[in-house]
Amino acid sequence: MEGKNANLEAAIDQLLNVEKQMRFAGDVVGTKKAVSDILQLCFEAKDWKSLNEQIVNLSKKRGQLKQAVTAMVQQAMQYIDEAPDLETRIELIKTLNSVSAGKIYVEIERARLIRRLAKIKEEQGLIAEAADLMQEVAVETFGAMAKTEKIAFILEQVRLCLDRQDYVRAQILSRKISPRVFEVDTSKEKKKPKEGDNVVEEPPADIPSLLELKRIYYELMIRYYFHNNDYLEICRCYKAIYEIPSIREDPSQWILVLRKICWYLILAPHDPMQSSLLNCTLEDKNLSEIPKFKLLLKQLVTMEVIQWTSLWNLYKDEFENEKNMLGGSLGDKAAEDLRMRIIEHNILVVSKYYSRITLKRLAELLCLTIQEAEKHLSEMVVSKALVAKIDRPMGIVCFQVAKDSNEILNSWASNLEKLLDLVEKSCHQIHKETMVHKAALKV
């Protein structure tokens, strides 16, 4: 064994002399070959300790060529999977990380190494360490890295932050990806790089396609918004997934996504964006495949009071079944929030039909106690969903907007104008009738 080590050292020393001569002569090809041969010798001898030492020593040589360092890192990366055990593999990755740190010409290799190390840490159950490792790298600044690889790397950073429940950092990282990047037409031919342009590297084989990355991105964003119970944003994320061609072409997939869109639309508080999405979804022809949900959405756009008990009896099973489908259950608060949305819808309906109503009658229409009706009405007024005033001693709710003096005068002027128009039209009609009768008498 000692003889074998001695032979290896002798062979390495010989190659180091060659490497030195080539390096001083500025011979790129020769230096790269000498460096490569040294690493190959260590690898074939399965001397992993020497391999790590030689990588560090060669990178620190005076005036070491960039091309030689790049070739060395790329070659050693191929040996990682051949390592006999996990400890050796981690040691080699750490050595390559330290060699490539701060060197722009091997920044892509370093990013890939850190990703591999983070994966190992995650498999060991060290989520926080894996997330910290990944956050060291800012791939969005890498000009030569392929777009899909950049997106995949950032998504991995976001996923690890969500796994460790660091929602603030997850949101910051997710903003590095613009949703518009997924809308690029992939059918267009790639432009040939001009002379002087940075040549973009091809992504590794394990990097998903742009459309697959789009789905992963929105699934991660759903996890983020789910933490805040931001139903409208979750709905918009499902809407984006629904538009992916592979989903649209497979009924077994799009029906599940469309169900989620409907549920989260109903759970979202009433506002212009929610209303617009609701009407847009109702126009979707695919909705006829799930008639129960079509009926539910129609009830929400129809200005009629919805009976909560009958609605819940009809949709309770669908609500419970959702937990066994794509995306899992709708959340602990979902049933309570659904009831809230129905109450809000009913209050809006009442405000459309009544200018004044007693609190007692309002409570009857909403199937609530007077205190609950007052509470929900007050919450809607605070959130500016509607305008209302409660006269508590009289027990009357007034939905009319208080007008200022200018508005009152303008409405009077408008009413007078309409009245004078009607008088003029009536006079004209009477005059016309008189002329017709006079003509008939003359005959």
Salt bridges, closest charged atoms under 4 A:
GLU19 OE2 - ARG23 NE 2.86
ASP37 OD2 - LYS33 NZ 3.05
ASP81 OD1 - ARG116 NH2 2.37
GLU122 OE2 - ARG159 NH1 2.82
GLU129 OE1 - LYS121 NZ 3.35
ASP132 OD1 - ARG164 NH1 2.85
GLU136 OE1 - ARG110 NH2 3.74
GLU140 OE2 - LYS176 NZ 3.13
GLU149 OE2 - ARG112 NE 2.72
GLU156 OE2 - ARG159 NH2 2.61
ASP163 OD2 - ARG159 NH1 3.02
ASP163 OD1 - ARG223 NH2 2.80
ASP166 OD2 - ARG169 NH1 2.73
GLU183 OE2 - LYS214 NZ 3.54
GLU201 OE1 - ARG112 NH2 3.50
GLU219 OE2 - ARG215 NE 3.05
GLU233 OE2 - ARG236 NH1 3.32
GLU243 OE1 - ARG248 NH1 3.22
GLU318 OE1 - ARG259 NH2 2.90
GLU320 OE1 - LYS323 NZ 3.29
GLU322 OE1 - ARG259 NH2 3.01
GLU322 OE2 - LYS260 NZ 2.89
ASP337 OD1 - LYS333 NZ 3.30
GLU344 OE1 - ARG341 NE 3.25
GLU364 OE1 - ARG361 NH1 3.39
GLU374 OE2 - ARG392 NH2 2.88
GLU379 OE2 - LYS375 NZ 3.46
GLU379 OE1 - HIS376 ND1 3.87
